[in-house]
Protein backbone atom coordinates (compact mmCIF):
# COMPACT_ATOMS: atom_id res chain seq x y z
CA UNK A 1 0.00 0.00 0.00
CA UNK A 2 1.33 3.45 -0.94
CA UNK A 3 1.95 5.61 2.18
CA UNK A 4 -0.39 8.61 2.22
CA UNK A 5 1.48 11.67 3.45
CA UNK A 6 -0.63 14.61 4.60
CA UNK A 7 0.62 17.65 2.70
CA UNK A 8 -0.80 20.11 5.25
CA UNK A 9 0.63 18.32 8.27
CA UNK A 10 3.98 17.81 6.58
CA UNK A 11 4.12 21.51 5.72
CA UNK A 12 3.32 22.42 9.33
CA UNK A 13 6.10 20.20 10.71
CA UNK A 14 8.64 21.56 8.23
CA UNK A 15 7.73 25.25 8.39
CA UNK A 16 5.81 25.82 11.64
CA UNK A 17 5.13 23.06 14.18
CA UNK A 18 3.18 19.85 14.60
CA UNK A 19 2.89 17.42 17.50
CA UNK A 20 3.21 13.66 17.78
CA UNK A 21 2.05 11.31 20.53
CA UNK A 22 4.99 9.32 21.92
CA UNK A 23 2.82 6.64 23.51
CA UNK A 24 4.94 4.11 21.62
CA UNK A 25 7.89 4.99 23.90
CA UNK A 26 8.77 3.36 27.21
CA UNK A 27 10.12 5.47 30.08
CA UNK A 28 12.47 4.30 32.84
CA UNK A 29 13.92 6.30 35.74
CA UNK A 30 17.27 5.38 37.27
CA UNK A 31 17.92 6.85 40.71
CA UNK A 32 20.58 6.51 43.41
CA UNK A 33 24.02 8.08 43.80
CA UNK A 34 25.68 5.38 41.63
CA UNK A 35 23.27 5.71 38.69
CA UNK A 36 25.77 7.36 36.32
CA UNK A 37 28.70 5.01 37.00
CA UNK A 38 26.34 2.03 36.81
CA UNK A 39 25.00 3.00 33.37
CA UNK A 40 28.50 4.00 32.24
CA UNK A 41 29.54 0.35 32.18
CA UNK A 42 26.49 -0.74 30.21
CA UNK A 43 25.81 1.94 27.59
CA UNK A 44 27.97 3.08 24.69
CA UNK A 45 27.96 6.82 25.36
CA UNK A 46 29.67 8.83 28.10
CA UNK A 47 26.85 8.86 30.66
CA UNK A 48 29.04 9.69 33.64
CA UNK A 49 30.06 12.98 32.00
CA UNK A 50 26.48 14.24 31.97
CA UNK A 51 25.66 17.12 34.27
CA UNK A 52 22.19 18.14 35.40
CA UNK A 53 20.09 19.29 32.41
CA UNK A 54 22.26 17.35 29.91
CA UNK A 55 21.53 14.17 27.98
CA UNK A 56 22.74 11.89 25.22
CA UNK A 57 21.75 9.21 22.74
CA UNK A 58 23.24 5.76 23.38
CA UNK A 59 23.05 2.07 22.55
CA UNK A 60 22.85 -0.95 24.82
CA UNK A 61 24.77 -3.88 23.35
CA UNK A 62 25.31 -7.57 23.90
CA UNK A 63 28.84 -8.82 24.59
CA UNK A 64 29.06 -9.62 20.86
CA UNK A 65 28.38 -5.98 19.94
CA UNK A 66 24.85 -6.49 18.68
CA UNK A 67 22.07 -4.17 19.72
CA UNK A 68 19.67 -4.76 22.56
CA UNK A 69 18.22 -1.27 22.15
CA UNK A 70 18.93 2.34 21.38
CA UNK A 71 17.79 4.89 23.94
CA UNK A 72 17.89 8.51 25.08
CA UNK A 73 19.42 9.34 28.48
CA UNK A 74 18.53 12.54 30.35
CA UNK A 75 20.25 13.58 33.60
CA UNK A 76 17.62 15.56 35.49
CA UNK A 77 19.79 16.32 38.52
CA UNK A 78 18.34 13.81 40.98
CA UNK A 79 17.43 10.96 38.61
CA UNK A 80 18.17 9.84 35.06
CA UNK A 81 15.29 9.43 32.66
CA UNK A 82 15.63 6.86 29.88
CA UNK A 83 13.28 6.78 26.91
CA UNK A 84 13.14 3.77 24.65
CA UNK A 85 10.97 1.96 22.12
CA UNK A 86 7.96 0.72 24.06
CA UNK A 87 8.29 -2.90 22.94
CA UNK A 88 11.86 -2.98 24.32
CA UNK A 89 11.14 -1.42 27.71
CA UNK A 90 10.47 -4.61 29.68
CA UNK A 91 13.48 -6.40 28.18
CA UNK A 92 15.82 -3.51 28.96
CA UNK A 93 14.40 -3.03 32.46
CA UNK A 94 14.95 -6.71 33.25
CA UNK A 95 18.51 -6.69 31.88
CA UNK A 96 19.41 -3.52 33.78
CA UNK A 97 18.07 -5.05 36.97
CA UNK A 98 20.32 -8.12 36.53
CA UNK A 99 23.44 -5.97 36.79
CA UNK A 100 22.63 -4.21 40.06
CA UNK A 101 24.78 -5.74 42.78
CA UNK A 102 26.03 -3.52 45.58
CA UNK A 103 25.47 -0.21 43.81
CA UNK A 104 23.11 2.44 45.13
CA UNK A 105 20.80 2.23 42.09
CA UNK A 106 17.05 1.94 41.83
CA UNK A 107 15.01 1.38 38.68
CA UNK A 108 11.47 2.54 38.08
CA UNK A 109 9.02 2.04 35.21
CA UNK A 110 7.23 5.38 34.66
CA UNK A 111 5.75 4.59 31.25
CA UNK A 112 2.19 4.87 32.53
CA UNK A 113 3.02 7.64 35.02
CA UNK A 114 4.16 10.18 32.44
CA UNK A 115 2.89 10.98 28.97
CA UNK A 116 5.31 12.13 26.29
CA UNK A 117 4.42 14.46 23.42
CA UNK A 118 6.84 15.58 20.73
CA UNK A 119 6.50 19.01 19.13
CA UNK A 120 8.43 19.21 15.87
CA UNK A 121 9.21 22.16 13.64
CA UNK A 122 10.96 25.55 13.67
CA UNK A 123 8.21 27.04 15.88
CA UNK A 124 8.40 24.25 18.46
CA UNK A 125 9.81 26.48 21.22
CA UNK A 126 7.30 29.28 20.78
CA UNK A 127 4.47 26.74 20.66
CA UNK A 128 5.54 24.94 23.84
CA UNK A 129 6.50 28.11 25.73
CA UNK A 130 3.07 29.14 26.94
CA UNK A 131 2.06 25.57 27.74
CA UNK A 132 4.95 24.90 30.13
CA UNK A 133 5.53 28.46 31.38
CA UNK A 134 9.09 28.84 30.06
CA UNK A 135 10.17 31.51 27.59
CA UNK A 136 10.86 30.46 24.03
CA UNK A 137 14.35 31.93 24.39
CA UNK A 138 15.17 29.53 27.20
CA UNK A 139 13.75 26.60 25.23
CA UNK A 140 15.68 27.62 22.11
CA UNK A 141 18.89 27.72 24.15
CA UNK A 142 18.62 24.06 25.15
CA UNK A 143 21.45 22.10 23.51
CA UNK A 144 20.85 18.78 21.78
CA UNK A 145 19.44 16.38 24.42
CA UNK A 146 19.35 19.24 26.93
CA UNK A 147 16.48 19.19 29.40
CA UNK A 148 14.73 21.28 32.03
CA UNK A 149 11.96 21.00 34.58
CA UNK A 150 9.08 23.45 34.68
CA UNK A 151 6.00 24.16 36.80
CA UNK A 152 2.96 25.83 35.27
CA UNK A 153 -0.73 25.98 36.22
CA UNK A 154 -0.15 23.44 38.96
CA UNK A 155 1.49 20.85 36.71
CA UNK A 156 5.07 19.61 36.47
CA UNK A 157 6.77 19.28 33.09
CA UNK A 158 10.04 17.90 31.78
CA UNK A 159 11.11 19.35 28.43
CA UNK A 160 13.91 17.84 26.34
CA UNK A 161 15.57 18.97 23.11
CA UNK A 162 15.15 16.28 20.43
CA UNK A 163 16.77 15.67 17.06
CA UNK A 164 15.41 12.21 16.27
CA UNK A 165 13.57 13.55 13.20
CA UNK A 166 16.46 15.85 12.15
CA UNK A 167 13.97 18.68 12.54
CA UNK A 168 14.03 21.18 15.45
CA UNK A 169 11.87 19.86 18.24
CA UNK A 170 11.05 19.33 21.89
CA UNK A 171 9.61 16.44 23.86
CA UNK A 172 7.24 17.39 26.67
CA UNK A 173 6.72 14.95 29.57
CA UNK A 174 3.76 15.47 31.88
CA UNK A 175 1.69 13.49 34.36
CA UNK A 176 -0.58 11.08 32.49
CA UNK A 177 -3.74 12.64 33.91
CA UNK A 178 -2.84 16.01 32.33
CA UNK A 179 -2.27 14.56 28.85
CA UNK A 180 -5.70 15.45 27.51
CA UNK A 181 -5.38 19.05 28.68
CA UNK A 182 -1.94 19.29 27.05
CA UNK A 183 -3.31 18.02 23.74
CA UNK A 184 -6.19 20.48 23.91
CA UNK A 185 -3.71 23.32 24.51
CA UNK A 186 -1.66 22.32 21.47
CA UNK A 187 -4.75 22.05 19.27
CA UNK A 188 -5.84 25.52 20.41
CA UNK A 189 -2.49 26.74 19.09
CA UNK A 190 -3.54 25.23 15.75
CA UNK A 191 -0.82 22.59 15.81
CA UNK A 192 -1.86 19.54 13.77
CA UNK A 193 -1.09 16.03 14.97
CA UNK A 194 1.44 14.12 12.91
CA UNK A 195 -0.09 10.91 11.57
CA UNK A 196 2.11 7.83 11.31
CA UNK A 197 2.70 8.05 7.55
CA UNK A 198 3.70 11.72 7.63
CA UNK A 199 5.96 11.20 10.65
CA UNK A 200 7.60 8.30 8.79
CA UNK A 201 8.21 10.49 5.73
CA UNK A 202 10.02 13.06 7.88
CA UNK A 203 12.03 10.35 9.67
CA UNK A 204 13.11 8.59 6.47
CA UNK A 205 13.98 11.89 4.78
CA UNK A 206 16.22 12.52 7.80
CA UNK A 207 17.85 9.10 7.43
CA UNK A 208 17.07 8.27 11.06
CA UNK A 209 17.02 4.50 11.73
CA UNK A 210 14.24 3.10 13.92
CA UNK A 211 14.55 0.01 16.08
CA UNK A 212 12.64 -3.02 14.78
CA UNK A 213 12.43 -1.24 11.45
CA UNK A 214 15.99 -0.38 10.43
CA UNK A 215 17.84 -1.93 13.40
CA UNK A 216 17.26 -5.11 15.37
CA UNK A 217 18.95 -7.57 17.70
CA UNK A 218 21.36 -8.63 14.92
CA UNK A 219 22.51 -5.09 14.12
CA UNK A 220 25.94 -3.72 14.99
CA UNK A 221 25.71 0.07 15.58
CA UNK A 222 28.29 0.76 12.88
CA UNK A 223 26.07 -0.95 10.31
CA UNK A 224 23.25 1.47 11.13
CA UNK A 225 25.58 4.48 11.04
CA UNK A 226 24.75 5.68 14.56
CA UNK A 227 28.28 5.52 15.95
CA UNK A 228 28.90 9.28 15.72
CA UNK A 229 25.88 10.11 17.89
CA UNK A 230 25.59 7.03 20.11
CA UNK A 231 29.16 5.90 20.85
CA UNK A 232 31.82 7.72 22.85
CA UNK A 233 35.32 7.12 21.48
CA UNK A 234 37.01 8.31 24.67
CA UNK A 235 35.12 6.74 27.59
CA UNK A 236 36.25 3.74 29.60
CA UNK A 237 34.98 0.19 29.49
CA UNK A 238 31.42 -0.73 28.52
CA UNK A 239 29.81 -3.92 27.29
CA UNK A 240 31.20 -4.83 23.82
CA UNK A 241 33.74 -1.99 23.76
CA UNK A 242 36.45 -4.35 22.52
CA UNK A 243 34.26 -5.44 19.61
CA UNK A 244 33.50 -1.85 18.60
CA UNK A 245 37.13 -0.74 18.93
CA UNK A 246 38.33 -3.72 16.89
CA UNK A 247 35.98 -2.88 14.02
CA UNK A 248 36.77 0.84 14.16
CA UNK A 249 40.54 0.61 14.39
CA UNK A 250 41.71 -2.75 13.10
CA UNK A 251 38.90 -3.01 10.56
CA UNK A 252 38.97 0.73 9.75
CA UNK A 253 35.23 0.85 10.39
CA UNK A 254 34.43 -1.62 7.62
CA UNK A 255 31.41 -3.81 8.20
CA UNK A 256 29.81 -6.26 5.81
CA UNK A 257 26.70 -4.15 5.27
CA UNK A 258 25.67 -0.53 5.80
CA UNK A 259 22.42 1.38 6.01
CA UNK A 260 22.12 3.70 3.00
CA UNK A 261 19.50 5.78 1.26
CA UNK A 262 17.95 4.81 -2.06
CA UNK A 263 16.39 7.40 -4.35
CA UNK A 264 13.96 6.36 -7.07
CA UNK A 265 12.55 8.06 -10.15
CA UNK A 266 9.57 10.28 -9.39
CA UNK A 267 7.21 7.95 -11.25
CA UNK A 268 8.32 4.80 -9.43
CA UNK A 269 6.19 2.98 -6.91
CA UNK A 270 7.15 3.16 -3.24
CA UNK A 271 9.20 0.10 -2.29
CA UNK A 272 8.13 -2.16 0.55
CA UNK A 273 10.21 -3.13 3.60
CA UNK A 274 11.84 -6.47 2.86
CA UNK A 275 12.15 -5.89 -0.90
CA UNK A 276 15.44 -7.21 -2.24
CA UNK A 277 18.09 -4.79 -3.49
CA UNK A 278 19.98 -6.15 -6.50
CA UNK A 279 23.13 -5.22 -8.38
CA UNK A 280 25.29 -7.04 -10.90
CA UNK A 281 22.65 -9.72 -11.22
CA UNK A 282 22.63 -10.69 -7.54
CA UNK A 283 20.93 -9.75 -4.31
CA UNK A 284 23.07 -7.30 -2.32
CA UNK A 285 20.69 -6.10 0.37
CA UNK A 286 17.12 -5.31 1.38
CA UNK A 287 14.84 -2.35 2.01
CA UNK A 288 13.97 -1.56 5.65
CA UNK A 289 11.87 1.64 5.43
CA UNK A 290 10.21 3.32 2.47
CA UNK A 291 8.09 6.39 1.82
CA UNK A 292 7.24 9.08 -0.70
CA UNK A 293 9.30 12.19 0.00
CA UNK A 294 7.27 15.42 -0.29
CA UNK A 295 10.52 17.39 -0.23
CA UNK A 296 12.18 15.45 -3.07
CA UNK A 297 8.91 14.56 -4.84
CA UNK A 298 9.95 10.98 -5.35
CA UNK A 299 10.01 7.63 -3.52
CA UNK A 300 12.93 7.05 -1.16
CA UNK A 301 14.01 4.14 1.01
CA UNK A 302 16.42 3.13 3.72
CA UNK A 303 18.16 -0.14 2.93
CA UNK A 304 21.05 -2.31 4.02
CA UNK A 305 23.43 -3.08 1.18
CA UNK A 306 26.73 -4.94 0.95
CA UNK A 307 29.72 -2.69 1.57
CA UNK A 308 30.79 -2.94 -2.10
CA UNK A 309 27.66 -0.97 -3.07
CA UNK A 310 27.49 1.81 -0.44
CA UNK A 311 29.16 4.56 -2.49
CA UNK A 312 26.72 7.40 -3.26
CA UNK A 313 25.77 7.32 -6.93
CA UNK A 314 25.92 3.53 -7.17
CA UNK A 315 23.03 2.21 -9.28
CA UNK A 316 21.04 -0.71 -7.92
CA UNK A 317 17.50 -1.99 -8.47
CA UNK A 318 14.50 -2.91 -6.35
CA UNK A 319 11.83 -5.07 -7.97
CA UNK A 320 13.39 -4.25 -11.36
CA UNK A 321 13.10 -0.51 -10.68
CA UNK A 322 16.36 1.44 -10.82
CA UNK A 323 17.50 3.29 -7.70
CA UNK A 324 20.53 5.37 -6.79
CA UNK A 325 22.43 4.96 -3.53
CA UNK A 326 22.17 8.31 -1.75
CA UNK A 327 24.12 9.76 1.18
CA UNK A 328 22.05 10.20 4.33
CA UNK A 329 20.24 12.27 5.32
CA UNK A 330 18.20 12.80 2.17
CA UNK A 331 17.03 16.21 3.45
Buried (B, 14 or more C-beta within 10 A) or exposed (E): EEBEBBEEBBBBBBEBBBBBBBEEBBBBBBBBEBBBEBBBBBBBBBBBBBEEBBBBBBBBBEEEBBBBBBBBBBBBEEBBBBBBBBEBBEBBBEBBEEEBEEBEBBBBEBBEEBBBBBBBBBBBBBBBBBBBEBEBEBBBEBEEBBBBBBEEEEBBBBBBBBBBBBBBBBBBBBEEEBBEEBBEBBEEBEBBBBBEBBBBBBBBBBBBBBBEBBBEEEBBBBBBBBBEBBBBEEBEEBBBBEBBBEBBEEEEEEBEBBBBBBBBEEEBEBBEBEBBBBBEEEEBBBBBBBBBBBEBEBBBBBBBBBEEBBEEEBEBBBBEBEBBBBEBEBB
